[in-house]
Amino acid sequence: MRIPTLMFASLLLAIGCASASGPSEVPLNEPFEMAPGDAVEADGLTVRFEAVTQDSRCPIDAVCVWQGDATVVLSLTTAADPAASRELHTGVDPREARFASYSVTLVSVAPAPRSTVKIAPEDYRATLQVTR
């Protein structure tokens, strides 16, 4: 019985160490996908995807007069600049945020809404791109 307990403790330690490593690195000028709560670093800029705070996009199984809009909240920071919150949108401006010498663009939000299904907050994915 000692070996399974030791293996379980080792697994928990490995998971804890993996999550403490910090944000993953993404390249400049290339789109990348994030889930709520994720943080990435692009050339010194840390981007954290906080949440989708509103989603009125037209469901893919409906006909709409307007495409709708989803609002993505990001936290941006550098070593020299304190964190700042920015809201980006899919259907209205701003779709891009300037911070320090960087520009962060919201490329898309997934999944596409359906009229019969509510999207759980943790199921959202934002595709972003950082440029300088």
N, CA, C and O atoms as a GROMACS GRO file, in nm:
protein
  528
    1MET      N    1   0.080  -0.119   0.000
    1MET     CA    2   0.000   0.000   0.000
    1MET      C    3   0.085   0.126   0.000
    1MET      O    4   0.037   0.233  -0.039
    2ARG      N    5   0.209   0.116   0.042
    2ARG     CA    6   0.295   0.234   0.046
    2ARG      C    7   0.333   0.283  -0.093
    2ARG      O    8   0.343   0.404  -0.114
    3ILE      N    9   0.352   0.195  -0.188
    3ILE     CA   10   0.395   0.235  -0.322
    3ILE      C   11   0.288   0.318  -0.392
    3ILE      O   12   0.321   0.423  -0.446
    4PRO      N   13   0.158   0.277  -0.394
    4PRO     CA   14   0.059   0.363  -0.458
    4PRO      C   15   0.049   0.501  -0.392
    4PRO      O   16   0.031   0.601  -0.461
    5THR      N   17   0.060   0.507  -0.260
    5THR     CA   18   0.054   0.636  -0.190
    5THR      C   19   0.171   0.723  -0.231
    5THR      O   20   0.155   0.843  -0.254
    6LEU      N   21   0.289   0.663  -0.240
    6LEU     CA   22   0.408   0.737  -0.281
    6LEU      C   23   0.394   0.784  -0.426
    6LEU      O   24   0.433   0.897  -0.458
    7MET      N   25   0.340   0.700  -0.513
    7MET     CA   26   0.322   0.738  -0.652
    7MET      C   27   0.221   0.853  -0.663
    7MET      O   28   0.241   0.946  -0.741
    8PHE      N   29   0.113   0.848  -0.585
    8PHE     CA   30   0.012   0.954  -0.587
    8PHE      C   31   0.072   1.086  -0.538
    8PHE      O   32   0.047   1.191  -0.597
    9ALA      N   33   0.151   1.080  -0.432
    9ALA     CA   34   0.216   1.201  -0.380
    9ALA      C   35   0.314   1.259  -0.482
    9ALA      O   36   0.322   1.380  -0.498
   10SER      N   37   0.387   1.172  -0.550
   10SER     CA   38   0.480   1.219  -0.654
   10SER      C   39   0.407   1.286  -0.769
   10SER      O   40   0.453   1.386  -0.823
   11LEU      N   41   0.291   1.229  -0.807
   11LEU     CA   42   0.212   1.286  -0.914
   11LEU      C   43   0.161   1.425  -0.875
   11LEU      O   44   0.167   1.518  -0.955
   12LEU      N   45   0.111   1.439  -0.752
   12LEU     CA   46   0.064   1.570  -0.706
   12LEU      C   47   0.177   1.672  -0.704
   12LEU      O   48   0.157   1.788  -0.742
   13LEU      N   49   0.294   1.631  -0.661
   13LEU     CA   50   0.410   1.721  -0.660
   13LEU      C   51   0.447   1.763  -0.802
   13LEU      O   52   0.477   1.880  -0.825
   14ALA      N   53   0.445   1.670  -0.895
   14ALA     CA   54   0.478   1.702  -1.035
   14ALA      C   55   0.377   1.799  -1.095
   14ALA      O   56   0.415   1.890  -1.168
   15ILE      N   57   0.249   1.780  -1.065
   15ILE     CA   58   0.147   1.870  -1.116
   15ILE      C   59   0.166   2.009  -1.057
   15ILE      O   60   0.157   2.108  -1.129
   16GLY      N   61   0.193   2.017  -0.929
   16GLY     CA   62   0.216   2.146  -0.863
   16GLY      C   63   0.337   2.217  -0.920
   16GLY      O   64   0.333   2.339  -0.937
   17CYS      N   65   0.442   2.146  -0.948
   17CYS     CA   66   0.563   2.208  -1.005
   17CYS      C   67   0.538   2.254  -1.148
   17CYS      O   68   0.587   2.360  -1.188
   18ALA      N   69   0.461   2.177  -1.224
   18ALA     CA   70   0.435   2.216  -1.362
   18ALA      C   71   0.354   2.344  -1.369
   18ALA      O   72   0.379   2.428  -1.456
   19SER      N   73   0.258   2.363  -1.279
   19SER     CA   74   0.175   2.482  -1.286
   19SER      C   75   0.246   2.604  -1.230
   19SER      O   76   0.204   2.717  -1.257
   20ALA      N   77   0.350   2.586  -1.154
   20ALA     CA   78   0.422   2.698  -1.095
   20ALA      C   79   0.529   2.753  -1.188
   20ALA      O   80   0.602   2.846  -1.150
   21SER      N   81   0.540   2.698  -1.307
   21SER     CA   82   0.648   2.738  -1.397
   21SER      C   83   0.627   2.874  -1.462
   21SER      O   84   0.720   2.929  -1.520
   22GLY      N   85   0.506   2.928  -1.455
   22GLY     CA   86   0.480   3.059  -1.514
   22GLY      C   87   0.413   3.048  -1.648
   22GLY      O   88   0.382   2.939  -1.695
   23PRO      N   89   0.390   3.164  -1.711
   23PRO     CA   90   0.319   3.164  -1.839
   23PRO      C   91   0.399   3.098  -1.950
   23PRO      O   92   0.522   3.105  -1.952
   24SER      N   93   0.328   3.034  -2.042
   24SER     CA   94   0.396   2.975  -2.157
   24SER      C   95   0.434   3.086  -2.255
   24SER      O   96   0.374   3.194  -2.254
   25GLU      N   97   0.532   3.059  -2.337
   25GLU     CA   98   0.581   3.158  -2.433
   25GLU      C   99   0.510   3.140  -2.566
   25GLU      O  100   0.489   3.028  -2.612
   26VAL      N  101   0.474   3.252  -2.627
   26VAL     CA  102   0.416   3.252  -2.761
   26VAL      C  103   0.494   3.350  -2.847
   26VAL      O  104   0.546   3.449  -2.796
   27PRO      N  105   0.503   3.324  -2.977
   27PRO     CA  106   0.579   3.414  -3.065
   27PRO      C  107   0.499   3.539  -3.099
   27PRO      O  108   0.376   3.538  -3.101
   28LEU      N  109   0.572   3.647  -3.126
   28LEU     CA  110   0.510   3.768  -3.179
   28LEU      C  111   0.457   3.742  -3.319
   28LEU      O  112   0.508   3.654  -3.390
   29ASN      N  113   0.357   3.816  -3.359
   29ASN     CA  114   0.304   3.816  -3.496
   29ASN      C  115   0.237   3.686  -3.538
   29ASN      O  116   0.212   3.666  -3.657
   30GLU      N  117   0.208   3.596  -3.444
   30GLU     CA  118   0.140   3.470  -3.478
   30GLU      C  119   0.022   3.449  -3.385
   30GLU      O  120   0.036   3.467  -3.264
   31PRO      N  121  -0.094   3.411  -3.438
   31PRO     CA  122  -0.211   3.388  -3.354
   31PRO      C  123  -0.188   3.271  -3.257
   31PRO      O  124  -0.118   3.175  -3.290
   32PHE      N  125  -0.247   3.281  -3.140
   32PHE     CA  126  -0.241   3.175  -3.039
   32PHE      C  127  -0.374   3.171  -2.967
   32PHE      O  128  -0.445   3.272  -2.959
   33GLU      N  129  -0.408   3.055  -2.913
   33GLU     CA  130  -0.537   3.035  -2.846
   33GLU      C  131  -0.516   3.027  -2.695
   33GLU      O  132  -0.418   2.970  -2.647
   34MET      N  133  -0.612   3.086  -2.622
   34MET     CA  134  -0.607   3.084  -2.476
   34MET      C  135  -0.743   3.046  -2.419
   34MET      O  136  -0.846   3.073  -2.479
   35ALA      N  137  -0.741   2.982  -2.302
   35ALA     CA  138  -0.862   2.954  -2.226
   35ALA      C  139  -0.869   3.054  -2.111
   35ALA      O  140  -0.767   3.111  -2.073
   36PRO      N  141  -0.988   3.078  -2.055
   36PRO     CA  142  -0.996   3.168  -1.940
   36PRO      C  143  -0.903   3.123  -1.828
   36PRO      O  144  -0.897   3.005  -1.793
   37GLY      N  145  -0.830   3.218  -1.772
   37GLY     CA  146  -0.734   3.189  -1.666
   37GLY      C  147  -0.593   3.165  -1.716
   37GLY      O  148  -0.499   3.169  -1.638
   38ASP      N  149  -0.577   3.139  -1.846
   38ASP     CA  150  -0.444   3.116  -1.903
   38ASP      C  151  -0.364   3.246  -1.908
   38ASP      O  152  -0.419   3.355  -1.922
   39ALA      N  153  -0.232   3.231  -1.897
   39ALA     CA  154  -0.141   3.344  -1.915
   39ALA      C  155  -0.030   3.301  -2.010
   39ALA      O  156   0.018   3.188  -2.004
   40VAL      N  157   0.009   3.393  -2.098
   40VAL     CA  158   0.119   3.368  -2.192
   40VAL      C  159   0.212   3.488  -2.189
   40VAL      O  160   0.174   3.597  -2.145
   41GLU      N  161   0.333   3.466  -2.236
   41GLU     CA  162   0.429   3.575  -2.248
   41GLU      C  163   0.476   3.583  -2.393
   41GLU      O  164   0.514   3.483  -2.453
   42ALA      N  165   0.474   3.704  -2.447
   42ALA     CA  166   0.519   3.729  -2.584
   42ALA      C  167   0.621   3.842  -2.580
   42ALA      O  168   0.584   3.958  -2.567
   43ASP      N  169   0.748   3.808  -2.590
   43ASP     CA  170   0.854   3.907  -2.599
   43ASP      C  171   0.850   4.009  -2.484
   43ASP      O  172   0.873   4.128  -2.506
   44GLY      N  173   0.821   3.962  -2.363
   44GLY     CA  174   0.822   4.051  -2.246
   44GLY      C  175   0.685   4.101  -2.204
   44GLY      O  176   0.673   4.160  -2.096
   45LEU      N  177   0.583   4.080  -2.284
   45LEU     CA  178   0.445   4.117  -2.248
   45LEU      C  179   0.373   3.994  -2.196
   45LEU      O  180   0.370   3.890  -2.262
   46THR      N  181   0.316   4.005  -2.077
   46THR     CA  182   0.235   3.896  -2.024
   46THR      C  183   0.088   3.928  -2.048
   46THR      O  184   0.040   4.036  -2.013
   47VAL      N  185   0.019   3.833  -2.109
   47VAL     CA  186  -0.123   3.845  -2.141
   47VAL      C  187  -0.197   3.739  -2.062
   47VAL      O  188  -0.164   3.621  -2.071
   48ARG      N  189  -0.297   3.781  -1.985
   48ARG     CA  190  -0.381   3.686  -1.911
   48ARG      C  191  -0.525   3.703  -1.959
   48ARG      O  192  -0.579   3.814  -1.960
   49PHE      N  193  -0.585   3.593  -2.001
   49PHE     CA  194  -0.724   3.591  -2.045
   49PHE      C  195  -0.810   3.574  -1.922
   49PHE      O  196  -0.817   3.465  -1.864
   50GLU      N  197  -0.877   3.681  -1.880
   50GLU     CA  198  -0.958   3.678  -1.759
   50GLU      C  199  -1.092   3.610  -1.782
   50GLU      O  200  -1.127   3.515  -1.712
   51ALA      N  201  -1.168   3.658  -1.881
   51ALA     CA  202  -1.303   3.602  -1.901
   51ALA      C  203  -1.368   3.660  -2.026
   51ALA      O  204  -1.323   3.760  -2.081
   52VAL      N  205  -1.473   3.594  -2.069
   52VAL     CA  206  -1.567   3.653  -2.164
   52VAL      C  207  -1.681   3.706  -2.078
   52VAL      O  208  -1.752   3.628  -2.014
   53THR      N  209  -1.699   3.838  -2.075
   53THR     CA  210  -1.797   3.897  -1.984
   53THR      C  211  -1.934   3.917  -2.046
   53THR      O  212  -2.032   3.936  -1.974
   54GLN      N  213  -1.943   3.912  -2.178
   54GLN     CA  214  -2.073   3.919  -2.246
   54GLN      C  215  -2.060   3.857  -2.383
   54GLN      O  216  -1.957   3.869  -2.449
   55ASP      N  217  -2.166   3.789  -2.423
   55ASP     CA  218  -2.165   3.723  -2.554
   55ASP      C  219  -2.304   3.732  -2.616
   55ASP      O  220  -2.395   3.660  -2.577
   56SER      N  221  -2.318   3.821  -2.713
   56SER     CA  222  -2.444   3.837  -2.784
   56SER      C  223  -2.429   3.801  -2.931
   56SER      O  224  -2.507   3.846  -3.015
   57ARG      N  225  -2.326   3.719  -2.963
   57ARG     CA  226  -2.304   3.681  -3.102
   57ARG      C  227  -2.423   3.601  -3.155
   57ARG      O  228  -2.489   3.529  -3.081
   58CYS      N  229  -2.448   3.616  -3.283
   58CYS     CA  230  -2.558   3.545  -3.348
   58CYS      C  231  -2.530   3.395  -3.347
   58CYS      O  232  -2.425   3.352  -3.395
   59PRO      N  233  -2.622   3.315  -3.293
   59PRO     CA  234  -2.602   3.169  -3.295
   59PRO      C  235  -2.590   3.116  -3.438
   59PRO      O  236  -2.653   3.169  -3.531
   60ILE      N  237  -2.510   3.013  -3.455
   60ILE     CA  238  -2.488   2.959  -3.590
   60ILE      C  239  -2.611   2.888  -3.645
   60ILE      O  240  -2.619   2.862  -3.765
   61ASP      N  241  -2.708   2.858  -3.559
   61ASP     CA  242  -2.830   2.793  -3.605
   61ASP      C  243  -2.949   2.891  -3.608
   61ASP      O  244  -3.065   2.850  -3.595
   62ALA      N  245  -2.919   3.019  -3.624
   62ALA     CA  246  -3.024   3.122  -3.629
   62ALA      C  247  -2.992   3.222  -3.740
   62ALA      O  248  -2.880   3.227  -3.791
   63VAL      N  249  -3.092   3.299  -3.777
   63VAL     CA  250  -3.074   3.408  -3.872
   63VAL      C  251  -3.089   3.537  -3.792
   63VAL      O  252  -3.189   3.557  -3.724
   64CYS      N  253  -2.988   3.624  -3.801
   64CYS     CA  254  -2.987   3.746  -3.721
   64CYS      C  255  -2.971   3.867  -3.810
   64CYS      O  256  -2.917   3.859  -3.921
   65VAL      N  257  -3.018   3.980  -3.762
   65VAL     CA  258  -3.002   4.106  -3.833
   65VAL      C  259  -2.861   4.160  -3.810
   65VAL      O  260  -2.806   4.228  -3.897
   66TRP      N  261  -2.804   4.129  -3.696
   66TRP     CA  262  -2.672   4.178  -3.658
   66TRP      C  263  -2.586   4.062  -3.612
   66TRP      O  264  -2.638   3.966  -3.554
   67GLN      N  265  -2.455   4.069  -3.637
   67GLN     CA  266  -2.363   3.960  -3.600
   67GLN      C  267  -2.347   3.942  -3.451
   67GLN      O  268  -2.307   3.835  -3.406
   68GLY      N  269  -2.377   4.046  -3.372
   68GLY     CA  270  -2.359   4.039  -3.228
   68GLY      C  271  -2.216   4.069  -3.188
   68GLY      O  272  -2.133   4.107  -3.271
   69ASP      N  273  -2.186   4.051  -3.060
   69ASP     CA  274  -2.056   4.088  -3.007
   69ASP      C  275  -2.023   4.004  -2.884
   69ASP      O  276  -2.111   3.974  -2.803
   70ALA      N  277  -1.898   3.967  -2.870
   70ALA     CA  278  -1.848   3.905  -2.747
   70ALA      C  279  -1.739   3.996  -2.691
   70ALA      O  280  -1.658   4.051  -2.766
   71THR      N  281  -1.737   4.011  -2.559
   71THR     CA  282  -1.639   4.095  -2.492
   71THR      C  283  -1.541   4.006  -2.416
   71THR      O  284  -1.580   3.927  -2.330
   72VAL      N  285  -1.413   4.021  -2.448
   72VAL     CA  286  -1.305   3.946  -2.383
   72VAL      C  287  -1.227   4.043  -2.295
   72VAL      O  288  -1.186   4.150  -2.340
   73VAL      N  289  -1.207   4.004  -2.168
   73VAL     CA  290  -1.129   4.087  -2.076
   73VAL      C  291  -0.990   4.025  -2.060
   73VAL      O  292  -0.976   3.907  -2.028
   74LEU      N  293  -0.888   4.109  -2.083
   74LEU     CA  294  -0.748   4.067  -2.070
   74LEU      C  295  -0.679   4.151  -1.964
   74LEU      O  296  -0.718   4.265  -1.939
   75SER      N  297  -0.578   4.093  -1.903
   75SER     CA  298  -0.487   4.167  -1.815
   75SER      C  299  -0.351   4.166  -1.883
   75SER      O  300  -0.299   4.061  -1.919
   76LEU      N  301  -0.294   4.286  -1.901
   76LEU     CA  302  -0.165   4.301  -1.970
   76LEU      C  303  -0.064   4.361  -1.875
   76LEU      O  304  -0.096   4.452  -1.798
   77THR      N  305   0.058   4.310  -1.879
   77THR     CA  306   0.164   4.363  -1.794
   77THR      C  307   0.301   4.336  -1.856
   77THR      O  308   0.318   4.242  -1.934
   78THR      N  309   0.398   4.419  -1.820
   78THR     CA  310   0.539   4.396  -1.853
   78THR      C  311   0.618   4.410  -1.724
   78THR      O  312   0.563   4.446  -1.620
   79ALA      N  313   0.746   4.381  -1.731
   79ALA     CA  314   0.831   4.396  -1.613
   79ALA      C  315   0.834   4.543  -1.566
   79ALA      O  316   0.851   4.569  -1.447
   80ALA      N  317   0.819   4.637  -1.658
   80ALA     CA  318   0.828   4.779  -1.626
   80ALA      C  319   0.692   4.846  -1.604
   80ALA      O  320   0.686   4.958  -1.555
   81ASP      N  321   0.583   4.778  -1.641
   81ASP     CA  322   0.451   4.840  -1.635
   81ASP      C  323   0.357   4.756  -1.549
   81ASP      O  324   0.352   4.634  -1.563
   82PRO      N  325   0.281   4.820  -1.459
   82PRO     CA  326   0.184   4.745  -1.378
   82PRO      C  327   0.071   4.691  -1.466
   82PRO      O  328   0.047   4.740  -1.576
   83ALA      N  329   0.004   4.591  -1.415
   83ALA     CA  330  -0.105   4.527  -1.490
   83ALA      C  331  -0.215   4.628  -1.521
   83ALA      O  332  -0.249   4.713  -1.440
   84ALA      N  333  -0.269   4.614  -1.641
   84ALA     CA  334  -0.381   4.697  -1.685
   84ALA      C  335  -0.484   4.606  -1.751
   84ALA      O  336  -0.449   4.513  -1.823
   85SER      N  337  -0.611   4.634  -1.725
   85SER     CA  338  -0.719   4.556  -1.782
   85SER      C  339  -0.763   4.620  -1.914
   85SER      O  340  -0.772   4.742  -1.926
   86ARG      N  341  -0.790   4.534  -2.014
   86ARG     CA  342  -0.839   4.581  -2.143
   86ARG      C  343  -0.954   4.492  -2.187
   86ARG      O  344  -0.952   4.370  -2.165
   87GLU      N  345  -1.056   4.553  -2.249
   87GLU     CA  346  -1.167   4.479  -2.308
   87GLU      C  347  -1.154   4.484  -2.459
   87GLU      O  348  -1.137   4.592  -2.518
   88LEU      N  349  -1.163   4.368  -2.522
   88LEU     CA  350  -1.162   4.359  -2.668
   88LEU      C  351  -1.292   4.295  -2.713
   88LEU      O  352  -1.353   4.218  -2.639
   89HIS      N  353  -1.335   4.328  -2.836
   89HIS     CA  354  -1.464   4.284  -2.886
   89HIS      C  355  -1.452   4.214  -3.020
   89HIS      O  356  -1.355   4.233  -3.094
   90THR      N  357  -1.552   4.131  -3.049
   90THR     CA  358  -1.557   4.062  -3.178
   90THR      C  359  -1.640   4.138  -3.281
   90THR      O  360  -1.612   4.130  -3.400
   91GLY      N  361  -1.742   4.214  -3.236
   91GLY     CA  362  -1.834   4.276  -3.329
   91GLY      C  363  -1.830   4.427  -3.336
   91GLY      O  364  -1.884   4.486  -3.429
   92VAL      N  365  -1.767   4.490  -3.239
   92VAL     CA  366  -1.754   4.636  -3.235
   92VAL      C  367  -1.610   4.669  -3.194
   92VAL      O  368  -1.534   4.580  -3.154
   93ASP      N  369  -1.575   4.794  -3.205
   93ASP     CA  370  -1.441   4.835  -3.160
   93ASP      C  371  -1.440   4.855  -3.010
   93ASP      O  372  -1.544   4.888  -2.953
   94PRO      N  373  -1.327   4.836  -2.943
   94PRO     CA  374  -1.196   4.802  -3.000
   94PRO      C  375  -1.177   4.651  -3.011
   94PRO      O  376  -1.219   4.574  -2.926
   95ARG      N  377  -1.112   4.614  -3.119
   95ARG     CA  378  -1.070   4.475  -3.140
   95ARG      C  379  -0.922   4.460  -3.107
   95ARG      O  380  -0.867   4.350  -3.104
   96GLU      N  381  -0.859   4.575  -3.083
   96GLU     CA  382  -0.714   4.580  -3.058
   96GLU      C  383  -0.687   4.672  -2.938
   96GLU      O  384  -0.756   4.772  -2.919
   97ALA      N  385  -0.586   4.634  -2.858
   97ALA     CA  386  -0.547   4.717  -2.744
   97ALA      C  387  -0.398   4.746  -2.753
   97ALA      O  388  -0.318   4.658  -2.785
   98ARG      N  389  -0.361   4.870  -2.724
   98ARG     CA  390  -0.220   4.909  -2.716
   98ARG      C  391  -0.181   4.907  -2.569
   98ARG      O  392  -0.255   4.952  -2.482
   99PHE      N  393  -0.061   4.854  -2.543
   99PHE     CA  394  -0.007   4.853  -2.407
   99PHE      C  395   0.145   4.855  -2.418
   99PHE      O  396   0.204   4.771  -2.486
  100ALA      N  397   0.207   4.951  -2.349
  100ALA     CA  398   0.352   4.972  -2.362
  100ALA      C  399   0.383   4.984  -2.511
  100ALA      O  400   0.321   5.066  -2.579
  101SER      N  401   0.475   4.906  -2.564
  101SER     CA  402   0.506   4.913  -2.707
  101SER      C  403   0.441   4.799  -2.786
  101SER      O  404   0.485   4.767  -2.896
  102TYR      N  405   0.338   4.737  -2.728
  102TYR     CA  406   0.274   4.619  -2.788
  102TYR      C  407   0.132   4.651  -2.835
  102TYR      O  408   0.069   4.746  -2.790
  103SER      N  409   0.086   4.568  -2.927
  103SER     CA  410  -0.052   4.572  -2.971
  103SER      C  411  -0.106   4.429  -2.959
  103SER      O  412  -0.044   4.334  -3.007
  104VAL      N  413  -0.221   4.415  -2.895
  104VAL     CA  414  -0.286   4.284  -2.879
  104VAL      C  415  -0.417   4.289  -2.955
  104VAL      O  416  -0.501   4.376  -2.930
  105THR      N  417  -0.436   4.196  -3.048
  105THR     CA  418  -0.555   4.192  -3.132
  105THR      C  419  -0.636   4.066  -3.101
  105THR      O  420  -0.581   3.957  -3.091
  106LEU      N  421  -0.768   4.083  -3.086
  106LEU     CA  422  -0.858   3.970  -3.071
  106LEU      C  423  -0.893   3.920  -3.211
  106LEU      O  424  -0.957   3.992  -3.288
  107VAL      N  425  -0.850   3.800  -3.243
  107VAL     CA  426  -0.874   3.741  -3.375
  107VAL      C  427  -1.012   3.675  -3.380
  107VAL      O  428  -1.088   3.694  -3.475
  108SER      N  429  -1.044   3.597  -3.275
  108SER     CA  430  -1.174   3.528  -3.272
  108SER      C  431  -1.204   3.477  -3.132
  108SER      O  432  -1.117   3.471  -3.045
  109VAL      N  433  -1.331   3.441  -3.112
  109VAL     CA  434  -1.376   3.377  -2.988
  109VAL      C  435  -1.450   3.250  -3.027
  109VAL      O  436  -1.532   3.252  -3.119
  110ALA      N  437  -1.422   3.142  -2.959
  110ALA     CA  438  -1.488   3.014  -2.982
  110ALA      C  439  -1.538   2.962  -2.847
  110ALA      O  440  -1.488   3.006  -2.744
  111PRO      N  441  -1.632   2.872  -2.845
  111PRO     CA  442  -1.703   2.815  -2.958
  111PRO      C  443  -1.808   2.911  -3.011
  111PRO      O  444  -1.846   3.008  -2.945
  112ALA      N  445  -1.855   2.882  -3.131
  112ALA     CA  446  -1.964   2.959  -3.188
  112ALA      C  447  -2.091   2.928  -3.108
  112ALA      O  448  -2.115   2.813  -3.073
  113PRO      N  449  -2.170   3.030  -3.079
  113PRO     CA  450  -2.291   3.004  -3.000
  113PRO      C  451  -2.397   2.928  -3.080
  113PRO      O  452  -2.404   2.937  -3.202
  114ARG      N  453  -2.480   2.854  -3.007
  114ARG     CA  454  -2.598   2.786  -3.062
  114ARG      C  455  -2.718   2.835  -2.982
  114ARG      O  456  -2.706   2.866  -2.863
  115SER      N  457  -2.832   2.842  -3.045
  115SER     CA  458  -2.951   2.894  -2.978
  115SER      C  459  -2.999   2.805  -2.864
  115SER      O  460  -3.067   2.853  -2.774
  116THR      N  461  -2.964   2.676  -2.866
  116THR     CA  462  -3.014   2.582  -2.767
  116THR      C  463  -2.913   2.546  -2.658
  116THR      O  464  -2.943   2.467  -2.569
  117VAL      N  465  -2.791   2.603  -2.666
  117VAL     CA  466  -2.686   2.565  -2.572
  117VAL      C  467  -2.622   2.690  -2.511
  117VAL      O  468  -2.583   2.782  -2.582
  118LYS      N  469  -2.613   2.691  -2.378
  118LYS     CA  470  -2.544   2.800  -2.310
  118LYS      C  471  -2.396   2.762  -2.298
  118LYS      O  472  -2.365   2.650  -2.255
  119ILE      N  473  -2.307   2.852  -2.334
  119ILE     CA  474  -2.164   2.824  -2.327
  119ILE      C  475  -2.117   2.845  -2.184
  119ILE      O  476  -2.139   2.952  -2.126
  120ALA      N  477  -2.053   2.746  -2.126
  120ALA     CA  478  -1.997   2.758  -1.991
  120ALA      C  479  -1.877   2.851  -1.996
  120ALA      O  480  -1.800   2.847  -2.093
  121PRO      N  481  -1.858   2.935  -1.895
  121PRO     CA  482  -1.746   3.031  -1.897
  121PRO      C  483  -1.610   2.967  -1.925
  121PRO      O  484  -1.527   3.026  -1.994
  122GLU      N  485  -1.587   2.849  -1.871
  122GLU     CA  486  -1.457   2.782  -1.888
  122GLU      C  487  -1.439   2.721  -2.027
  122GLU      O  488  -1.328   2.681  -2.063
  123ASP      N  489  -1.546   2.714  -2.106
  123ASP     CA  490  -1.538   2.655  -2.240
  123ASP      C  491  -1.496   2.754  -2.348
  123ASP      O  492  -1.467   2.714  -2.461
  124TYR      N  493  -1.493   2.883  -2.314
  124TYR     CA  494  -1.453   2.983  -2.414
  124TYR      C  495  -1.305   2.969  -2.448
  124TYR      O  496  -1.224   2.927  -2.365
  125ARG      N  497  -1.271   3.005  -2.570
  125ARG     CA  498  -1.133   3.015  -2.617
  125ARG      C  499  -1.121   3.144  -2.695
  125ARG      O  500  -1.206   3.176  -2.778
  126ALA      N  501  -1.016   3.218  -2.668
  126ALA     CA  502  -0.988   3.342  -2.742
  126ALA      C  503  -0.862   3.321  -2.823
  126ALA      O  504  -0.762   3.273  -2.771
  127THR      N  505  -0.867   3.356  -2.951
  127THR     CA  506  -0.748   3.355  -3.034
  127THR      C  507  -0.701   3.500  -3.042
  127THR      O  508  -0.776   3.589  -3.083
  128LEU      N  509  -0.576   3.522  -3.003
  128LEU     CA  510  -0.516   3.655  -2.995
  128LEU      C  511  -0.388   3.660  -3.077
  128LEU      O  512  -0.334   3.556  -3.117
  129GLN      N  513  -0.341   3.779  -3.102
  129GLN     CA  514  -0.212   3.798  -3.169
  129GLN      C  515  -0.145   3.922  -3.109
  129GLN      O  516  -0.207   4.027  -3.094
  130VAL      N  517  -0.017   3.907  -3.075
  130VAL     CA  518   0.061   4.019  -3.020
  130VAL      C  519   0.163   4.065  -3.125
  130VAL      O  520   0.235   3.984  -3.184
  131THR      N  521   0.166   4.196  -3.146
  131THR     CA  522   0.265   4.254  -3.237
  131THR      C  523   0.335   4.368  -3.164
  131THR      O  524   0.292   4.413  -3.058
  132ARG      N  525   0.442   4.413  -3.225
  132ARG     CA  526   0.520   4.525  -3.169
  132ARG      C  527   0.536   4.633  -3.269
  132ARG      O  528   0.599   4.735  -3.241
   0.00000   0.00000   0.00000
